[in-house]
């Protein structure tokens, strides 16, 4: 598949190696501009001054979970596509309380093609 170029992506995960891997993948395969944050608070601060197309956030993080972050971003920045990454499906489903997920959910371990496809869908045309 040929991916659109130039997406602006914010990756939020408390695991540095995940951030580095996603940043490398998106920059290499899509010529994306990628910012990383290791917490929801840092992500929200960055969003105050940075325009992004896609937020990729881990579900479980210290100091605020990815679901709260994604819901805040959807309300404050409605044009940003939110993608949740989780290895804790049951916990996420409990947190949603039976509601459908308000964002796309990808399950760990992540497949590079899945990440690229999600960012491609939200890339500027």
Secondary structure, DSSP 4 states (H G I P E B T S, - for coil): -PPPS--EEEEE-S-HHHHHHHHHHHHHHH--EEEEESSHHHHHHHHTT---SEEEEES--TTS-HHHHHHHHHHH-TTSEEEEEES-HHHHHHHHTTSPPSSEEEESSPPHHHHHHHHHHHS--
